[in-house]
Amino acid sequence: MTGVVPEQRRPRRNLKDEVAIYIREQIFSGAFKPGQKIDQDRVAQEFGVSKLPVREALIALESEGLVDNLARRGAFVAQLTPEDVADHYAIFGMLVALAHERASERITDAQVSVLEQILERMEATRDLAEQEALNDDFHRMVNQIGGSRRLKSVLRVLAQGIPRGFFEFTPDWSEQAMRDHRSILKALREHDGEAAARQARQHLADGGRAAVAMLRATGFWDGMDSEI
């Protein structure tokens, strides 16, 4: 693999994915509250589509633990707790650590160079959305290098089930993410699997704490008993 991962190489989205992204964002922003019924007709109307892609999106979101689809009752936002979010990141971190450990054994000098270029672009831009996209590129590439077909499939599902907006809503996250990425890349360059796994696991643990704090700040658990 050569060259920087370009925008068009990022995963393409179909209609179901676009609807899922919208609903996921509404959930994590607090617009759709835990326990709230999701108005499928309104979502379909907003996208100008039939209810089929909406239903498909809700099935996908149920697999992420974000939605409960109840027979003859409809789809409801799952009653996520802070512990649920922290556990999601802990599980994600264990599998990401496995992928990073394997990647340290397989990575080539050319792939290290590509990851370096991604981090340089991430450091250079002031566009927070682009920083987040490049962050995703970095992790996606390492997971591709280190993951089996099954592991990559599970990682994709887990990655989709986390809130977005860290770079916008968490003031120090950009700097912390860059430090973490530099440590991860150093371990990969040195083919140090133990260090790569440890750094990746810590990065996700920190991300989990930041996610809980961000969701509290945006009112995700307003009106609920959210103490862990």
C-alpha positions in Angstrom: 0.0 0.0 0.0 1.5 3.3 -1.0 0.6 6.9 -0.8 -1.6 8.8 1.6 -5.1 7.3 2.1 -7.2 9.7 -0.1 -10.7 10.8 0.6 -12.2 8.6 -2.1 -10.6 5.5 -0.5 -12.7 5.9 2.6 -15.6 3.5 2.8 -18.5 4.4 0.5 -21.9 4.8 2.1 -25.2 3.5 0.8 -28.6 4.8 1.7 -29.0 2.5 4.7 -25.6 3.7 6.0 -26.6 7.4 5.6 -29.8 6.8 7.5 -28.0 4.9 10.2 -25.4 7.7 10.5 -28.2 10.3 10.9 -30.1 8.2 13.6 -26.8 7.5 15.4 -25.9 11.2 15.5 -29.4 12.0 16.8 -29.0 9.5 19.6 -25.5 10.6 20.6 -26.4 14.3 20.4 -29.3 13.8 22.8 -31.9 14.7 20.2 -33.2 11.1 20.5 -33.4 10.3 24.2 -32.9 6.8 25.7 -36.2 5.0 25.7 -37.7 7.3 23.0 -39.6 5.7 20.2 -38.1 6.5 16.8 -40.6 7.9 14.3 -39.7 5.9 11.2 -42.1 7.8 9.0 -40.6 11.1 9.9 -37.0 9.8 9.3 -38.1 8.3 5.9 -39.8 11.6 5.0 -36.7 13.6 5.9 -34.6 11.5 3.6 -37.2 11.3 0.9 -37.1 7.5 0.9 -39.3 4.5 1.7 -39.3 2.9 5.1 -37.1 0.0 3.9 -33.7 1.7 4.3 -34.9 3.1 7.6 -35.8 -0.4 8.9 -32.5 -1.7 7.6 -30.6 1.1 9.4 -32.5 0.3 12.6 -31.5 -3.4 12.4 -27.9 -2.4 12.0 -28.2 0.0 14.9 -29.7 -2.8 17.0 -26.6 -4.9 16.3 -24.5 -1.9 17.7 -26.6 -1.9 20.9 -28.1 1.6 20.2 -31.6 0.6 19.3 -34.2 -1.9 20.5 -36.5 -3.2 17.8 -39.7 -4.5 19.5 -42.2 -6.6 17.6 -45.5 -4.8 17.0 -44.2 -1.8 19.0 -41.5 -0.2 16.9 -37.9 0.9 17.4 -36.7 2.6 20.6 -33.5 4.2 21.6 -31.7 1.8 23.8 -31.4 2.6 27.5 -27.6 3.0 27.5 -25.8 3.8 30.7 -22.4 5.3 31.2 -21.2 1.8 32.1 -22.5 0.5 28.8 -20.5 3.1 27.0 -17.3 2.4 29.0 -17.7 -1.3 28.4 -18.1 -0.8 24.7 -14.8 1.0 24.7 -13.1 -1.6 26.9 -14.2 -4.4 24.5 -13.2 -2.3 21.5 -9.9 -1.6 23.1 -9.1 -5.3 23.6 -9.8 -6.2 20.0 -8.0 -3.1 18.7 -5.0 -4.1 20.8 -5.0 -7.5 19.2 -5.0 -6.0 15.7 -2.2 -3.6 16.7 -0.1 -6.4 18.1 -0.5 -8.4 14.9 0.1 -5.2 12.8 3.5 -4.7 14.5 4.6 -8.1 13.1 3.3 -7.5 9.6 3.8 -3.8 8.9 6.2 -2.7 6.2 8.3 0.4 5.9 6.1 1.6 3.2 3.0 1.3 5.4 4.8 3.1 8.2 5.5 5.9 5.8 1.8 6.1 4.9 0.8 6.3 8.6 3.4 9.0 9.1 1.9 11.0 6.3 -1.6 10.7 7.8 -0.3 12.0 11.1 1.5 14.9 9.4 -1.7 15.9 7.7 -3.6 15.5 10.9 -1.2 17.8 12.7 -1.2 20.4 9.9 -5.0 20.8 9.5 -7.1 23.1 11.7 -10.3 21.6 10.3 -11.7 19.5 13.2 -13.9 17.3 10.9 -10.8 16.6 8.7 -8.8 15.7 11.9 -11.5 13.2 12.9 -11.5 11.7 9.4 -7.7 11.4 9.3 -7.9 9.8 12.8 -10.3 7.2 11.4 -7.9 6.7 8.4 -5.0 6.0 10.8 -6.9 3.4 12.9 -8.6 1.8 9.9 -5.3 1.2 8.2 -3.6 -0.3 11.3 -6.7 -2.5 11.8 -6.5 -3.6 8.1 -2.9 -4.5 8.5 -3.4 -6.5 11.7 -6.8 -7.9 11.4 -8.1 -11.2 10.1 -11.3 -11.0 8.0 -13.4 -11.8 11.1 -11.5 -9.4 13.4 -11.9 -6.6 10.9 -15.6 -7.2 10.6 -16.1 -7.0 14.3 -13.9 -3.9 14.6 -16.0 -2.2 11.9 -19.2 -2.8 13.9 -17.6 -1.6 17.2 -16.2 1.5 15.5 -19.6 2.5 14.2 -21.2 2.3 17.7 -19.1 5.1 19.2 -20.1 8.8 19.4 -18.5 11.2 17.0 -17.3 14.8 17.7 -14.4 14.3 20.1 -12.3 16.8 18.2 -15.0 19.4 18.4 -16.4 18.9 21.9 -13.4 17.7 23.8 -10.8 20.6 24.0 -7.7 18.6 24.7 -8.6 15.5 22.6 -6.8 16.6 19.5 -3.4 16.9 21.2 -3.9 13.8 23.2 -4.9 11.8 20.1 -1.8 13.0 18.3 0.4 11.9 21.3 -1.2 8.6 21.4 -0.9 8.1 17.7 2.8 9.0 17.8 3.3 6.4 20.5 1.4 3.8 18.6 3.3 4.5 15.4 6.7 4.3 17.2 5.8 0.9 18.6 4.7 -0.3 15.1 7.8 1.0 13.5 9.9 -0.9 16.1 7.8 -4.0 15.6 7.1 -3.9 19.4 3.8 -5.8 19.6 3.4 -5.5 23.4 3.9 -1.7 23.3 1.5 -1.3 20.3 -1.2 -3.3 22.1 -0.7 -1.4 25.4 -0.8 2.0 23.7 -3.9 1.1 21.7 -5.7 -0.3 24.7 -4.9 2.9 26.7 -6.0 5.1 23.8 -9.4 3.5 23.7 -9.8 3.5 27.5 -9.1 7.3 27.5 -11.6 7.6 24.6 -14.2 5.8 26.7 -13.8 8.3 29.5 -13.9 11.2 27.1 -17.1 9.8 25.5 -18.9 9.5 28.8 -17.9 13.0 29.7 -19.0 14.3 26.3 -22.4 12.6 26.4 -23.0 14.0 29.9 -22.1 17.5 28.7 -24.5 17.2 25.7 -27.4 16.1 27.9 -27.5 12.5 26.7 -28.5 11.3 30.2 -30.5 14.3 31.3 -33.5 13.1 33.4 -32.0 9.7 34.0 -30.1 8.2 36.9 -26.7 8.0 35.2 -24.4 7.3 38.1 -22.1 4.3 37.6 
